[in-house]
């Protein structure tokens, strides 16, 4: 049987390893840089008119 100290240290180590896991996963999936207006939707109207001429 493990000592109380070993159990406590194992718990602490597991908590430290898991700290921020949800935030880090969200950063990997969604990214941290906000979307800029140029990237949202299609090209601006002025660019569409210039391309058709």
N, C-alpha and C positions, 0 to 999 in steps of 0.2 A: 504494500500500500504506500502511496506517495505521501510525503509529509505535507503539512498545511502550507509551509513556505513554498514548496515546489508547485503545489496547486495554484497558489496565489500568483506566483511569478509566471506560470503558464497562461493564466487568465489575462494578466497585464500584457504579456507579449502578444496574445491574440488580439486584444483590443487595440494595441498600438498598430498592429499590422492592418487591421480593418478600418482604422480611422481615416475618414475622408473617402472611403471607397465609393460611396454613392455619388459624391461630388465629382470625383475623378472620372467615373464612368460617364456621367452626364457631360463632362467637358470633352471626353473622347468622342461621344456620339453626336453632340450638338456643336461643339466648338466654343471658344471663348470670345471670339471676335464678333461684334454685332454686324448684322447685315446692313450694308450701305444702300442708299437709294438707287444707285446705279445698278445694283445686282438684283433688286426686287422687280419682278415682272419683266416686261419686254423693254425694248429700247425706247428712249424718249421720242416724242412726236416729231421734233425737229430732225432727228436722225432718220426716221421713217420717210419723211417728205423728201429729204436729200437723196435717199437711196432710190426712190421711185423716179426721180427726174433723169 
